[in-house]
């Protein structure tokens, strides 16, 4: 504004009565170039706007903010009272379709609409896409998060930037490590997660396997960091051997994790030598399954909560895992039978009674839910996803794994050690059934009497 033709920009004069809010000499305009119309600059945006008839449909990622500033509650409340907002109008049909398809209540539908209005006020520009982490902030304003994310994803306006459970776990375990060590671990986890075609080739691993590797090596790498090591290139064969000798409970898991780590780092030429090369695998540590208190099982088995009673009954009678219970569908139960993969399980009478009680409770509580899974809750009823692994065990004194072991242990003692029957009944491998078979006449359990937990 103050630059004269043919003269340079007077920075001192420009800042005489104020503060410069731009970087000088960063822009260059070609003289004589014809000015482009908005249609010529972005023809795809113009066509899309004409097609959809709404500015919110032209969704671009937007620019990165210079700094984060919390919104003014008064301004946000004023924007919430505005009925005709671009984002709300654009997503109105999608909200209506989701409400009909998933059986949303009127309150939930209004909550999603209200959340979209709040997001309209939080957006950096009218055409910017919305990050999932920004939607998570709606909890402090009593907004609906999960259903709003589903609507934005269906509208193509969502940027999925939420960290996964594995990423959160990795960050929590490695936040205090040296920078070089953490960078090397990030490369290792990225290769395990996405796989690699670069030698050594690696297929993507299950997140539970990666979590087990991190769990096994976490105390070892923290001990190395406390000893002054800054990089895994400084680790020697003696360091690995000494660390594994001190590890007792998770030695097998730690050994596999260290082998995977150093093999990938050596393949990426981030270390000079692989200290685990030729190292023998540590033997697996086996625990002895023990019987549970029958009174505790009976108390949870007769729980007034129908979903708890059903889950405990399925594990106590048929030894289902917690994951299998979460993934059960309504079509898996028919005529008193449960179809689980290739297995056809006749349900016990107490299980059928509790199954009928739960289905009645489900139909009364969520009559319009179309979720195909057997177990649902308040969060999954208006969606199609299964419940979490901790449902409904969060407030229960029993764990599904311990209860499953108790059931199999009771069966192996009742049949006199019939491994074939146990394998067919519970879908176990011979190696898995042998763990329970070893409890019969175990030298440390011989004086404790029979291990049958109940009659």
N, C-alpha and C positions, 0 to 999 in steps of 0.2 A: 504493500500500500504506500510506503514512503520512498520506494526506489524510483529515482528519476531516470528517464530514458538516456542511455549512453553512460550512465554512472553506476558504480557499484553500490551494493546495499549498505546503508549506514546502520550498523548494528547498535552503535551507541545511541544514535537518535531514535532508533526503533524502541529501545528499552528505557528511554528517558522518562516517560510517564507511565510505564507499565512493565510487564514481564513478558518476554518472548515465549510463546507457547508452541513453537515449531522449530525444527532443525533447519538451519540456514544452508543454502546451496545444495539441497538434496533433490530438487525437482528441476526438470529441463523440459521446456515446451518447444516443439519444432515450429518454427515460424513458417507461415504460409500453408500449413497443413489444414485441410478442410475439417470442420467440426463434424463429429459423428453423432448421429441421432441415437437415442437409447435402443431403438430396434437394431441399428447397425452394430452397436457395441456388444449387445447380448441378444442375438435373434432368438436363441432357444428360450430365454426367459420371457421374451415378449409372446412367443407362441404358447408357452405354458400358461401364461397369465390369461391370454384370450381363451384358452381351452377350458380352464377351470373357473375363470371368472372371480378369482380371489387372490389377493396379494400374498396371503399366507401360504399358498401352494408353491410359490417360488422360493423354495427352502434352500438356503445356502448356509455353510457352516458359520459364517459371520467372522468378525475379527476378534483376535484375542484381546481381552481387556488389559489395560495398563496396570490396574490394581483392583482388588476385590473390595466392594463396599456394600454393607448390608442395606437392603431397601428400607425406605422410610415407611413405618407401619401406617401412618395417616394417608400417604399417597397410595399405598397398596390397597387400603380399604376403600379409597375413592374409586380406584380402578375396578374393584370387584363389583361395585354398584352399576357399572356400565354393562348393559345387556348386549349391545351389538359390538362385539369385538371380532377382529378378523380370525383369530385362532379358534374361537368358540364357534363361529359360523362354519368354518371349514371342517371342523371335526364333529359337527352336530349329527350328521348322518352316520358317522362311524360310531359315535356314542349310542345312537338309537339302535343300530344293528347289533352292537355288543350287548346292550341291555336285553334285547329280545332273544339273542342266541344263548346267552349265559344266565338268563333268569335274574337280572339285577333288580333289586328293589328300587322304589322311587327315591328313597333316601340316598342310595349308592349312586344312582344316576345323577342326582343333583350335586353330590359331593364331587363327582368327576367333572361336571360342568364348572363348578366353583373352582376346582383346582386348575382347570385350563385358563380361567380368567386370571388367576394369580400368576400363572406362567407367562401369560401375555404381558403382564406388568413387569416381569423379571427378565424378559428377553432383551438382548442388547440391540436388536434391530427387528423390524416387522417381518423380515424374510429369513431370519436366522433359525437354524435347527436348534433343538433343545437337548441339552446333555442330560443323561440319566441321573448324574450326580446332582444336578440342579433340581430335578423332580424330588429327590430324596429330602431336600430342604423343606418341602411342604409339610413335613411332619410337625415342625414347630408352629405352623399356622393351621393345624388340624385338617390338613388336606389329605386326599386319597392318593396314595403313591402307586401301588401295584396296578390297579385298573387304569390309572392315567398313563402309566408307561405302556400298557398294552394298546391303548388308543393311539398314542403318539407313534408307536411302532407300526401299527396298521396304516397310519396316515403317511408314513415315510418321513416323519419329522424328528425322529429320535436318533441321537448319537449315543451309542452304548459305550459308556466309559466307566461303568461300575467295575471295581476290582473283583475278581473271582475269589472264592473261598481259599483256593490254593495260593493266590497272590497275597491275600491278607495274612495267611499263615506264614508264608515265606518272609514277608516284611517284618512280622513280629519276631521271628527267630533270628534274623540277620541284621537288625537295625543298629546294633552296637559293634559290628565287625569293622575291620579296616576297609578303606575304600576299594583297594585292589582285590581283596578277598571277596567282597560283596559283588564286584563287577564280574569276577570269574564264576561265582555261584549263579548270577543272573544268566550268564551264557549257558551254563549247565542246565538250569531249569528250563530255559527256552528251547534247548535241543530236546530235552525229554518231553516237553509239552507238544511241540510242533513237529518233531522228527527232523531228520536231516538226510539229504542225499550226498553230502560231502563225507568222504571216508574219515572216521569209521561211520558207516551208515547206521541210522537209528530210526526205528519206527516210533511213532508217538506212544507214550506210556499212559496208563490209566492215572488220573489224578490221585487216587488212593495209593498207588505205588510210589508216585513222586513224594507224596506226603510222608510215607513210611521211610523213604530214603533220607528226607530232611530230618525226621524225628531221630533216626539212628545216628547221623553224623553231627547233629547240632551240638551235643556236649563236647565232642572231640574237637571240632573247629574252634569253639569258644576257648577251650583249654590252650590250643595253639596260639590263638590271638592274645590270650593273657600272658603267654610265655614270651611274647615279643615278635612273633611271626607276622609279616605284613602281606605275604603272598603265598599261594600254594606251591609256587616254584621253590620255596625254601624247605618244604617238607621232605624228609628223607625216609628211607625204608625203615630205619630204626624208630623213627617217630610214629609211623603207622603201626608197627608191631607193638610198641609200648602202649599205645593208645588202645589197641584191641585187647591187650592183656588186662588192662584196667576195667574194660567194659564187661559186665557180667550179664545183665538182663537182656540187652539188645545187641549182643555181639554179632549174631548172624546178620541182622538188619544193618548194623553199622558197617560190617565188612562189605556187603553188597553195595551200600551207598558210596563208600570210599572208592571201590573199584569203578563204579559208574562215573564218579566225578573225575578221577584222574585219567581215565581212558578218554573221556571227551575233551578234557583240557589238553592232553597230549596230542590228540588229533587236530585240535585248533592251534597247536604250537604256542600255547600259553605257558607251558612248563617245559623244562628241559628233558625230564625223564619221568616215567610212570613208576612211582614207588610201590604200587600194588601189583606190578607185573609178576606173574608166577606165584602169587600169594595164594595159599590154599584157603578154600572157603571154610568159614567157621561152622561147626555143627549147629543145627537148629536146637533151640532150647524148648523143651516140652514141659508143660505144666500138668498137674494132676487135677482132673475135674472132681469137684466135691459137691455133695448133695446140699440143697438148700433146706431151710426150715419150713416144714410143711405148713405150719400155722401162718407164716408170712404169705406163702403162696395162696392159701385158702382165703386170707383176708382180701388180697387184691383180686382174686378170682370172683369174689362176691361184692365187688366194688359197686356203689350206686351209680357211678359214671358208666354208661353203656359201652362207650368206646374202649375204656380201660378194661372192663370185664371181657369184652370180645378179644382184644389183643392178647391178654394174659391167657385166655382159654386156647387160642390158636397156637401159642407157643407151648403151653403146659401139656396139651394133648397131642399136638402134631409136630412140635419142634420146628416151627417156621422161624426164619430169621427176621430181624427187624426190617431189613430191606425188602424181603418178600412180602411182608404185611403191607408196607407202604405202596407197593406196586400192584397189589391185588385189585382186580376190576370187578364190577358188578356181575359181568357175564362169566366170571370164573366159578361162581357158586350156582349150582342147579340141582334140584332134587336131592338135597342132603349130601352132595358130593362137591369136592373142591378140585378144580383142575389147575395143576401147578406144573407148567411145562409138559413133560411126557408122563407125569404122575397123576393118577386119579385117586384122590384121598377121600374115603368115606368119613364124613364128619361125625364126631361123637355127639351123643344126645345133648350134653351140656353146652357144647359149642353151637349146635343148631338153635338152642333156646336163646343164647346170647346174641347170635346173629340176627334172629328175628326181632329181638328187642332193639338192637342197634338200627336196623333198617326202618323200624317204625319211628324211632327218634330222628333219624336222618330225614325221612319224608315229612315229618311235622315241623322240623326246624328249617329245612331248606327245600321246600316243595318244588321250587322252579329250577333247582340246580341240575345242570346237564353234565357235571363232572363224572366221567366214567369210572373213577376209582371207588373202591369200596369205602375207604376211610377218607373223610373230608373234614374240614374245619371252617372257621369263619373266613380265613384268608383264601382257601382253595375252592370253596363252594361256588363263587362266581367265575371260576376259571377252569382250565382243563388239566392243570398240573397236579402231581401227587403231593401228599403231605411230606413234611420233613422227616428225617430219620429219628428225631427226638420226640415225635408225636406218636402215641400219647404217653410217653414214658417220662416226661419232664417231672411230673409230680408223683411218680410211682417209686416205691422203695426197691423194686426189682429191676434188673437189667435184662433185656431179651436174650443176650448171649448167655448169661449165667442160668437163666431159666431154661433155655434150650439144652444146655449141658446137663442140667438136672434131669430133664425128661429122657435124654438119650442114656444117661447113666442108670436111671431106673429100669429102662428097657433091657439094657445089656445084662443087668443082674437078674431080671425076671426071666430072661430066656436062657440063663446059664452060659452066656458068652457066645450066642449064635450071631457071628459076625455077618453072615449072609442075610439074615433076617433084618438086622439093624440097617444094613446098607440099602436093602429094598424098601424098608419102611420110611427112612428119613432121607434117602438120596445121598448117602455118604459114600466116599471112596473107602477102599480097604485100609489105606493108611490112616484116614480119619477115624474109622471105627476101631482100629487097633489101639488108639490112644485111650479109648474107654475100656477096651478089653483088658488092658494092662492094670486096671484098678482091681480086677478080681484077683484075690490072694496076693495083693501087693504087700511087700515086706514091711513097709511103714504103716500100712493100714490093717494089718492082720489082727492087731489087738483092739482095734476100734469097732469090731463087730461088722455085720453086714452093712453095706452102704445103700441099701434100698431106702429111699427117702419117705415113701408113703405106700400104703397098701391100696 
